[in-house]
Amino acid sequence: MEFHYEALNAQGNSISGQINATSEREATRLLRQQELIPLSIAPAQGRATATAVYSKSAKPQDKVLLIRELATLLKAHVPLAEAVAAIGEGHAGTFVGKAFSETLKALQTGSRLSQAMEVNDLRFPGYLYQLVAAGEMTGKLAQSMETAATQMEYEERMRQEMRNALTYPVILVLSGIAATLLVFVVVVPKFANLIKAGRSDVPLLSQWVIGAGLFVQQNLMWVGLGSAAAFLAALMALSNPVLRARAFEVLSRVPVLGGWIVETETGRWAAMLGALLENRVPIISAMDLAQQGVRLMALQSKLEYAVRQVRAGKKLADALADTHALSVTGLNLVRVGERSGEVALMLRALAELHENAARDRMKRFMLLLEPIAILLIGSIIGTIMIAIMLAITSLSTVHF
């Protein structure tokens, strides 16, 4: 089986080609035997498909790989312009290839990498440009880009965990809604004659349920259109940044779920600030960038105030204590970091603590959400079944 590869040779030059191997692992081993450092390996026949994901845009995972690929080339002492050109050529004819070609043109006109990356359409997080600028000033560009990629991976992992956690409850609720509609449309209307016959002994609950079933069946098209319109309206509302932010604020006040959201946002802020400080970004600029990445307005307001306090001359721990943005444990870690000169390291530790706490809260939330969803759906379907059974038993009622 043939594999297409991109690798670095002993001189640090980027090369590409094809190699015969039974698996990607063996292809990697064969390349290393040739003293080559593999950058990417993919089945030759599937290469077009593999790069097709970049045709219109780049996913967050793809952006991380691009930054890591560029950092790897720079670590191997490949000149910056050559490294950018190699990535552009490797993704020629794609969205990424076009973006890196624009970046290369900007570099050739004398722009710095941090400026050149802003002209393309890849839309990296704002802190990436600051980390790249800091790396250019300190001469540690590859390390700065590795830090940015790690932070991007962290944020994407948190988003993915949240999506995965909500997938099962959403499917459960949608299945319950579908089952309820099926009962309303197919089962309930079969008992409509009980109402039409004007039987006074049919329980009121049964009359309501059967009447609702008849209404849904007779207006099925309008009910479907109304549901679709409501769903589209909800999607449009969530696509609005202002409404989405408000919804996020409301969810942050929900018991259990709110704690999970706050822990996640605090962990993201601590990780980002730690990464920026680790790469010698000035503390005011680092705090500004870090708080911009926070989605909770309440927490963001506290952090903005902390920035103003630090700008006025206060220590970071004291400024955060005044705003109550962190727990006692978090404040102690920041104070220890300030005394030892390892603020970035302590912030990283704080981010890890919040990440673990967020996972624990997520598990507790899921333990509560699943049975609540099951009970809610079961109660609705159970009420419908009880109403039908009451209607059936009313048929056998004998009047003397």
Secondary structure, DSSP 8 states (H G I E B T S, - for coil): -EEEEEEE-TTS-EEEEEEE-SSHHHHHHHHHHTT-EEEEEEEGGGHHHHHHTTSS---HHHHHHHHHHHHHHHHTT--HHHHHHHHHHHTTTSHHHHHHHHHHHHHHTT--HHHHGGGSSS---HHHHHHHHHHHHHT-HHHHHHHHHHHHHHHHHHHHHHHHHHHHHHHHHHHHHHHHHHIIIIIGGGGHHHHHTT-TTS-HHHHHHHHHHHHHHHTHHHHHHHHHHHHHHHHHHHHSHHHHHHHHHHHTTSTTHHHHHHHHHHHHHHHHHHHHHHTT--HHHHHHHHHHT---HHHHHHHHHHHHHHHTT--HHHHHHHHT-S-HHHHHHHHHHHHHT-HHHHHHHHHHHHHHHHHHHHHHHHHHHHHHHHHHHHHHHHHHHHHHHHHHHHHT----
